[in-house]
């Protein structure tokens, strides 16, 4: 029993150590957080007529949204500048042209006066159309004012698709991303509808945001709170670099976030020095910022200076998303030599995107590379040793202990039975 308890404690300690290593990696030398400027959040709420529907915990969608907003306003961090924009809140008529202009700033983005913001939310009543595209354009303008590199997030909450086509909200999101003002759009859908999910997912993916479907008031509150809190996280500024066409010519990178451009079907090479006892973690994202043919992929390889592959990561797509991402991990084993030189690891990024007919091939596709070199596991001679490798030893030991305990128990049972028969 004591042996099993100690083994369990050791396993828990190992798991805690691994979790801490993944949660708190070493600080980046490039792309360091620059969160000195106040983060900004614009909550964009759909106040169209359909928000009167009673299907969220027995109440209307509007009531659930108001409750969520009130709780979020109470919990908003002091450093976050928050604003509220509405769509479909003022025009009840049937004129489409007028209805598609119905978006207004209910509370300006800035230092939060909780009482004033709650009072403004209390006045809302489901009214008109669903001009998502125009509202997003205005919300981006709400966040674009002033200087600074603080994070900027739009949180869109809607229960229906945009009713102002041909201004496609997904294209609007791509346009906002192309402005380079660093706005992320997160979307929340109040109805489990396939078309709504597709549209809101596309909006979020275009700017690196998230889409979530919520069907209960507490879920809506929790998710909006998470997104507002996330805005207060430090902002990481990518560093521009230029990969080479061969490992020998590649730039040497330190831990950080880097951006580059990669031509269709091109290879880009980068180098990272990994010291003994350290682990390299790398990930890459390639964005299709123009029309491309379906069925494409991204490959990230870590190879030695002599060309031997160490580990790889790959991802394939079929045109349903604009970004493909993959990653890899390589723990470098400890060395018996005190002054052992670091190993030069070459990272190769390859894509199999192909342009659609008539699409320009230059400049290359946007590429984002994350490099992190952290403390690795002890005696790590391969990738598996950091994960389940040593776990199999523990499992084997537990099986052996259980087997021996079973034999002992069986022998004692037979001995007791023999004594009973004799008496």
N, C-alpha and C positions, 0 to 999 in steps of 0.2 A: 504493500500500500504506500509506504514511504517512497519507494523507488518510483512508482507511478506518479505520485504527487510532484516529486522533483522533476521528472521528465515533463510533466504538463507545465510546470512553472518555467522550465527552460524554454519550452516551445513558445509560451506566451511572451517571454522576454525577447526571443529571437524575432517574433512577429512585430513586437513594439519597436524594436530597433530598425527593422526593415521599413516599417511604416514611417518612422521619423525620418529616415534617410530619403524617402520619396517625397515627403511633405515639405521638408525644409532643405532644399538643395543649396549648394554654395552660391554666393552672390555672383551676378553676372558682371563681367568687365565691360561688355558692350551692351547697348540697349538697356541701361540701368533705369530703374523707376524714376520718374520725374514728377511725382504727384504733389508738387508744391502749389499748383493752382487749384482752385476750388472745382470739384467735379460738378457737372451739370446734368440734370435729368428733366426731360419733358414727358409728362404722362399724357398720352393722347387717348381720350375716351370717346367711344361711339355712343352718341345720344340719339340715334335714329329711332323711328317709331317702333321697330321690332324689339327694342329694349324693354317694352311694356310686358312682354311675354313672361308668364309665371311658370318657370320650370327649374329654378335654382333654389333648392331647399324650401319649396312651397311659396317663395316670394318672387318678385319680378327680378329680371336681370339688372335693371337699374338700381333696385334696392341693394342687391349684392355688391354692385360696383361702388355705391356710396359708402356702404359699410366698410368695404376694403380700403377705400381712399381715406376715410377717417382714421382707421387704425394705422395705415401707412404714414399719414401725416404726423401722428403721434410718435412713431418710431424712427422717423427720418433723422439720420445723423446730422449734427450741427454743421459739419463742414460741407454738406451737400446743398447746392443751390437747385431748388426744385420749382418747376412750373407745371401748369395744367392747361392743355388745349383740348377743345371739343370739336367734334364733327357731327353735323346733323342736329344741332341743338336749337336752332333759331327759326328755320324756315319750314312751315308746315304745308306749303302749297305743292302743286303738281308740276310747276315749271322746272324742267330738268336743268336748264342753264343756270337758273338762280340757285337751285338746290345743290348743285355741284360747287358752288362757291361758299357753302355754309360751313365754314370752319373759323373758330375764333379763339384767342388766347384768354382763357378764363382767369388764369393767375399767372403773372409774368415770371419767367425764370430768374431767380435771384434768392437772396436770403429769405428764409421761410418764416412767415407769420402764420402760425398754425391756426389761430382763431379766424383770421381773414380768409385763409384758404378753405377751411371747413365751411364757413358761411357761403362762400362762392359755390362749393359743391352741392350744398343743400338746396340751392335754387334750381338745379338741373331737372328737366322733365323731358322724357322721350318725345321727339318731335318729327324729324324729317328724313333726309336722304343719308347715304353712306359714302361721302366723298373721301375715301381713304388716301388716294393719290395726292389730291390738293392739300390735305391735312399734313401729310408727311413732308411735302415741300415747305410748307409754312413752319413746321416744327424744326426742320433743319435750319431755317433762318433764325428761329428763336434761339438756337444753341450756338450759332455761328458768330454772334456778336462778341466783341471784346477780344483781348489777347489771352495768351496762355495755352498750355498744353494739357490742362486737366481733362479727364475723361468726359465724354459727351454721349448720353444714351437717350434714345426715344423708346418709351414703353407703350406699345399700341394695344388697346383692349377693344375687341370688336366681336359682335355676334353675327356678322354677315359679310358677304362679299362686297367689294366696291361696286357702286351703282353709277359710276361716272366714266365708263369706258368711252372712247378708246384710250384715255389716260391710264395706262396699265400701272398699278401700284408696284409691281415687281420691277418694271423698267424705271420707275421713279426711284426705287431703292438703289438700283444700280447707278443711277445718275448721282444720287447723294454720295455713294461710295466713291465715285470717280472724282468728286470735288476735292477729295483729299483733306477734308476738315475733321476726319477721325470720328464720325458719328456711327454708333452701333445701334441697330434697331432690334429690339426684342418684341415678340408678338405673343398675345394670349387670345385664344379663341374660346368663346363661351358656349359654342354649339359644336357637338361632335359630327361635323359635316365635312364630307370628303373635299368638296370644292373649296370651302373656307380654309381647311387645313392646307390644301395645296397652295393657295394664294398667300396665306400668312407664312408658311414655311419658306416660300420663295423670297418674300420680303426680308425675312430674318437672315437667310443664307447669303443674300447679296451683300450684307454688311458685317457678316461674322457674328450675328446675333443668334438667339434661340427662339424656337416656337414651342408653346405649351398649350395643351387643351385642358381647360378647367371646367368642372361641372358642379362645384360646391363653393359656397362663399368663403369658407376657411381656406380652401386651396387657392383661391384668387388672392386673398390677403397675404398668405405665406409667400406666394410666388412674386408678387409685386414688391414685397419687403426684401426678398432676396436680390431682386434686380436693382433696387435702389441702393442696397448695401454694397452690391458689387461695383457700383459707380464710384464708391469711395476707395476702392482698391487702387494702389499705385499704378500709374500709366507707364508702360514700357515703350520707349521710342526705338524703332528699328534702326540699324546702322546699314547704310548702303555699302555693298561690296561687289566685287566682280570675279566670278569663278573663272577658272582656266579650262582649256580643252584637254589638259593632261595633268596627272597627279604631280609630276615634277615641277610644273609651273604654278601650282595652286597656291592661293594666299593662305597663310596660317591664321586661323581664327581662335579666339579665346571664348569663354562662356559668354553667351549673349544672344540677341535676336538680330538677324541680318535679312536684308532684302536684295534681290538681284532680278535679272531678266533672263529668260531662257527661250531660245528659238524653238520652233516646232521640231520635235524629234532630236533635239540637241542634247549633248552631255555637258554637265558643268562639274568641275572638280574643286574641292576645298580640303585643307589639311588641318588636323587638330593634334596637338601633342598630348598624349595620355601617359601620365606617370604611373609607375607600379603601385598597386593598391588603390587606384582610382577607377572610376567608371565613367565612360562616355555615354551620354544620352543625347540623341539627335532626332529631330523631326523636321519634315519639310511639307509645305503646302504649295501647290501650283494652281493658279486661278485662270480660268478661261474667261478673259475679259472681252472676248469677241466670239462670234459664231464659230463653233467647231463641230466636226462630225462626231456622232456617238461612238461608243466603244473605244475607250482610251485608258491610259494607265500612267502611274508614276512609280518609279523605282528608286530607292535609296540604298546604296551599298557602302559598307565600311570595308576597306581593303588595306593590306599592308603596303609599304613603299615598293615592295617587289611585285605587287599585283595579286597576291593571294587574298581571296575573299574571306572575311571574318564572319560577317553577319549581314543580313539584308532585311529590308522592309518594303512592302509593295502594296499598292491599292489600285483597283480598277473601277471605272465608272461607265455609265451608259447614257450620259447626257442629262440626267435628272438633277444634277447639282453642278454649280459653277466652280467648286473647289474640290480638289483631291488631296488627301493628306496621308502620310505614313510616317513611321518612326522606327528607331532601333536602339538597342542598348548593348554596350560592350564593356564588361569589367576586365581590367588589366590585372593579372596575377601579381602578388607581391614578389619582390626579388630578394635574394640572399645578399646581394651586393648593396652596401650602404649608399653609394653614389651612382646607382643605376640610372642610365639616361632614359628620358621619356621615349615612348614609341610614337613615331609619326604615323597617324592613321589618316588615310585618305577617304573622303566622303564623295561618292559619285551620285549625282542626281540626273536621272534620265526620264523623259516623258515621251509618251506615244500619242500626244494630241495631233490632230491634223486639221488644217483650216477648211471651213466650208467654202463652197465655190465663190470666187470673187472677193474673199476676205484677205486683207493685207497680212503678211507674215512678220512684218517688223513694226514696232519693236517687239522683242520677245515677250512671252507670257510672264506675268508677275510671279515671282518665287519668294517664299518666306522660309528661312532656315533658322531653326532654334538649336543652339549648341549649349550643352551643360556638362561640365566635368565635375563630378562629386566624389566624395569618399565612397569607395567600393567595399564589398564584403571581404573578409579576411580569407586568404588562401583561395582566391577565385581563379580557377584555371580555365573556366569556360562560362558561357552565358547561363547555362542551366544551374550552375552552382549558386547563383544569386536567387533563383526562384525555388523550384522544387528539388534541386539536386540534393541538398543536405536534408530535405524533408523526408526523402526515401530512407535515409539512415535511421531517422527517428521512427518512421513507420515500421521498418524491419525490426528494430529493437523492441518496440511494443508488441509486435507479433511473437517474437521469441519469448518475451516475458510471459505473455498469455499462454503460449504452448507449454512452457515449463510449469506454470501454475496449474494448468489443466492436468498434467501428468501427476503432480504432487497430490492434487485433490482426489484424483482417481485412485491412487495408491492408498491414501488414508481411508477412503470409503471402503475399499476391499478389505483393509486390515480390520476396520471396525466391524464389518459384516462377519469376518472369520472369527473374531473374538466373541460376537454374539452367538454364533452357531455352537461354538465350543462350550459356552456357559449354558 
